[in-house]
Amino acid sequence: MSIAQNLEDIDKRICEAAEKSGRKRSDVLLLAVSKTIDIPRIKEAVALGCTQLGENRVQEIMAKYDEIPGVQWHLIGHLQTNKVKYIADKVKLIHSVDSLKLGKEISLRSGQAGRTMDVLVEVNMAGEESKSGVAPDEAEKLAKELGSLENICVKGLMTVAPYDPCPENNRIYFQKMKELFENIKSRNYANVDMQHLSMGMTNDYEVAVEEGADIVRIGTGIFGARDYGNKQ
């Protein structure tokens, strides 16, 4: 199908899933994951309303930033401390903060850029060795520590669930993420403004939305299958 047809189908599915959780389509952000996608195809999606773009690698944001105006960029992949300086003035939200060390570098570079950076704590809910993120029982502590930094605001949590041919198998991880999200939110820590739960990708976003996701990260579902890497 075309990008337009894919987006129409995804919108319908998000709408139906949101209704199951007592919400509206407008309560869920579709983050178009543009990793490895060429600029003309990204611009086609942007013209169709995808103005929030997610990238896994700093290098791709740098290469595309000036070529695609009028959008907001999200960094959703693992972020090395030595790469923070390149995006501190460019991204809207960093989804993948998994250490205080990284948080301190983000705070430093954001301050130099004259801004406060919104971040999400990445949680490795399934305990996969191949995935980044803190263990669920460490997430609250990290959120509180990040909130103490001068130029950071914690806006919620993110997880990458296992790839599973049966999306229902990931429901338990999404439910646990929602529970963790609400628990941290109830603490009212300084600079921890729990607004966003970023979870769900092409294979399982409907289940994620049903369980409370308000940001879904979809690439393959919009642009078609890639030749390598995990399906986002």
C-alpha positions as CSV (number, residue, x, y, z in Angstrom):
1,M,0.0,0.0,0.0
2,S,1.0,3.6,-0.4
3,I,2.2,5.8,2.5
4,A,-1.2,7.5,2.5
5,Q,-3.1,4.2,2.6
6,N,-0.8,3.0,5.4
7,L,-1.4,6.1,7.5
8,E,-5.2,5.9,7.0
9,D,-5.2,2.3,8.2
10,I,-3.0,3.1,11.2
11,D,-5.1,6.1,12.2
12,K,-8.2,3.9,12.1
13,R,-6.5,1.2,14.2
14,I,-5.2,3.8,16.8
15,C,-8.7,5.3,17.0
16,E,-10.3,1.9,17.7
17,A,-7.6,1.0,20.3
18,A,-7.9,4.4,22.0
19,E,-11.7,4.0,22.3
20,K,-11.2,0.7,24.1
21,S,-9.2,2.6,26.8
22,G,-11.7,5.4,27.0
23,R,-9.7,7.9,25.0
24,K,-9.8,9.7,21.7
25,R,-7.6,9.4,18.6
26,S,-6.2,12.8,19.4
27,D,-4.8,11.5,22.8
28,V,-2.3,9.4,21.0
29,L,0.8,10.7,19.1
30,L,1.8,8.8,16.0
31,L,5.6,9.1,15.9
32,A,6.8,8.3,12.4
33,V,10.1,6.4,12.7
34,S,12.1,7.6,9.7
35,K,15.4,5.6,10.3
36,T,17.0,4.5,7.0
37,I,14.2,6.2,5.0
38,D,15.1,8.5,2.2
39,I,14.2,12.2,2.4
40,P,11.6,12.2,-0.4
41,R,9.6,9.5,1.3
42,I,9.8,11.2,4.6
43,K,8.6,14.4,3.1
44,E,5.6,12.6,1.6
45,A,4.7,11.4,5.1
46,V,5.2,14.9,6.5
47,A,2.9,16.3,3.8
48,L,0.3,13.8,5.0
49,G,0.5,15.1,8.6
50,C,3.5,13.2,10.1
51,T,5.2,16.2,11.6
52,Q,6.8,14.3,14.6
53,L,9.7,12.1,13.4
54,G,11.7,9.6,15.4
55,E,15.3,8.6,14.7
56,N,17.4,5.9,16.3
57,R,20.8,7.5,15.4
58,V,22.2,11.0,16.0
59,Q,23.9,10.8,12.6
60,E,20.6,10.5,10.8
61,I,19.0,13.4,12.6
62,M,22.0,15.5,11.7
63,A,21.8,14.5,8.0
64,K,18.1,15.1,7.7
65,Y,17.6,18.1,10.0
66,D,18.1,20.9,7.5
67,E,16.5,19.0,4.7
68,I,13.2,18.5,6.3
69,P,11.9,21.8,7.9
70,G,8.7,22.2,9.8
71,V,9.0,19.0,11.9
72,Q,9.9,18.0,15.4
73,W,12.5,15.4,16.0
74,H,12.6,12.7,18.7
75,L,15.7,10.6,19.5
76,I,14.4,7.1,20.3
77,G,17.5,5.0,20.1
78,H,20.4,4.4,22.4
79,L,22.2,7.7,23.0
80,Q,25.9,7.9,23.8
81,T,27.1,10.7,26.0
82,N,29.6,11.9,23.4
83,K,26.8,12.4,20.9
84,V,24.5,14.6,23.1
85,K,26.2,17.8,22.1
86,Y,25.1,17.4,18.4
87,I,21.3,17.2,19.2
88,A,20.9,19.3,22.3
89,D,19.5,22.2,20.2
90,K,17.6,20.0,17.7
91,V,15.3,17.4,19.3
92,K,12.0,17.8,21.1
93,L,12.2,14.7,23.2
94,I,14.8,12.1,24.1
95,H,13.0,8.8,24.7
96,S,16.0,6.7,25.7
97,V,17.6,8.0,28.9
98,D,18.8,5.0,30.9
99,S,21.5,6.4,33.2
100,L,22.3,9.4,35.5
101,K,25.6,9.8,33.6
102,L,23.7,10.4,30.4
103,G,21.2,12.6,32.1
104,K,24.0,14.8,33.4
105,E,25.5,15.2,29.9
106,I,22.0,16.1,28.5
107,S,21.6,18.7,31.3
108,L,25.0,20.2,30.6
109,R,24.5,20.4,26.8
110,S,20.9,21.6,27.1
111,G,22.0,24.4,29.4
112,Q,24.7,25.4,26.9
113,A,22.0,25.5,24.3
114,G,19.8,27.7,26.5
115,R,17.0,25.3,27.0
116,T,15.4,22.6,29.1
117,M,15.3,19.1,27.5
118,D,12.3,16.9,27.9
119,V,13.3,13.2,28.4
120,L,11.7,9.8,29.0
121,V,13.2,7.1,31.2
122,E,13.8,4.0,29.1
123,V,12.7,0.8,31.0
124,N,13.8,-2.7,29.9
125,M,10.5,-4.2,31.1
126,A,11.1,-7.6,29.6
127,G,14.7,-7.8,30.9
128,E,16.2,-8.5,27.4
129,E,20.0,-8.5,27.4
130,S,20.0,-7.1,23.9
131,K,18.0,-4.0,24.9
132,S,18.9,-0.8,26.6
133,G,17.0,0.6,29.5
134,V,16.9,0.4,33.3
135,A,15.3,-2.5,35.2
136,P,11.7,-1.7,36.3
137,D,12.7,-1.5,40.0
138,E,15.3,1.1,39.2
139,A,13.1,3.4,37.1
140,E,11.6,5.5,39.9
141,K,15.1,6.2,41.4
142,L,16.4,7.3,38.1
143,A,13.4,9.5,37.3
144,K,13.9,11.2,40.7
145,E,17.6,11.7,40.1
146,L,17.1,13.1,36.6
147,G,14.5,15.5,37.9
148,S,17.1,17.0,40.2
149,L,19.2,18.1,37.2
150,E,19.0,21.7,36.2
151,N,18.1,21.6,32.5
152,I,16.0,18.4,32.3
153,C,12.3,17.6,32.8
154,V,11.3,14.0,33.0
155,K,8.1,13.6,30.9
156,G,7.4,9.9,31.3
157,L,8.6,6.5,30.4
158,M,9.5,4.5,27.3
159,T,9.9,0.8,26.6
160,V,10.8,-1.4,23.6
161,A,8.8,-4.7,24.0
162,P,10.1,-7.9,22.6
163,Y,9.3,-8.6,19.0
164,D,6.6,-11.3,19.0
165,P,4.5,-12.6,16.2
166,C,1.6,-12.6,18.7
167,P,1.2,-9.0,19.9
168,E,-1.0,-10.2,22.8
169,N,2.1,-11.7,24.4
170,N,3.3,-8.2,25.0
171,R,0.2,-7.0,26.8
172,I,1.7,-7.9,30.2
173,Y,4.7,-5.7,29.6
174,F,2.5,-2.7,28.6
175,Q,0.3,-3.3,31.6
176,K,3.3,-3.3,33.9
177,M,4.6,-0.1,32.2
178,K,1.3,1.6,32.8
179,E,1.4,0.6,36.5
180,L,5.0,1.8,36.9
181,F,4.0,5.1,35.1
182,E,1.1,5.7,37.5
183,N,3.2,4.8,40.6
184,I,5.9,7.3,39.7
185,K,3.4,9.9,38.8
186,S,1.8,9.6,42.2
187,R,5.1,10.6,43.9
188,N,5.0,14.1,42.6
189,Y,8.8,14.4,42.4
190,A,10.3,17.8,41.4
191,N,10.7,18.1,37.6
192,V,9.1,14.8,37.0
193,D,5.9,15.6,35.0
194,M,4.6,12.2,34.0
195,Q,2.7,12.9,30.8
196,H,4.0,10.4,28.2
197,L,4.1,6.6,27.9
198,S,6.0,5.8,24.8
199,M,5.4,2.1,23.9
200,G,4.2,0.1,21.0
201,M,5.7,-0.3,17.5
202,T,4.4,-1.6,14.2
203,N,3.7,-5.1,15.4
204,D,2.0,-4.3,18.7
205,Y,0.9,-0.7,18.8
206,E,-2.8,-1.5,19.1
207,V,-2.2,-3.5,22.3
208,A,0.0,-0.7,23.6
209,V,-2.6,1.9,23.0
210,E,-5.3,-0.2,24.7
211,E,-3.0,-0.4,27.7
212,G,-2.4,3.3,27.9
213,A,0.4,4.3,25.4
214,D,0.1,7.9,24.3
215,I,3.1,7.8,21.9
216,V,3.5,4.9,19.4
217,R,6.6,4.6,17.3
218,I,5.8,3.3,13.9
219,G,8.2,3.0,10.9
220,T,7.6,-0.2,9.0
221,G,3.8,0.2,9.2
222,I,4.1,3.6,7.4
223,F,7.1,3.2,5.1
224,G,7.2,-0.5,4.5
225,A,9.6,-3.2,5.5
226,R,13.3,-2.4,5.9
227,D,16.0,-4.7,4.9
228,Y,17.5,-5.0,8.3
229,G,17.1,-4.3,12.0
230,N,14.2,-4.6,14.4
231,K,10.8,-3.5,13.1
232,Q,9.9,-0.2,14.7
